[in-house]
């Protein structure tokens, strides 16, 4: 399964106040934090992987809501 139907499934999973709170929490852990210049390469790669997953979820939710 992929495409619009999966986007709608994600939109339903993150619907309402609880869904918005969960997305805000995920954003706060990943997308909205800044890594300083002292971050180790492996930690930065791990963080970027997390950001990719969270951004993918957010994009799917947004598409599914349209």
Secondary structure, DSSP 4 states (H G I P E B T S, - for coil): --THHHHHHHHHHT-HHHHHHHHHHHHHHTTT----TT--HHHHHHHHHHHHHHHHHHHHHHHHH-
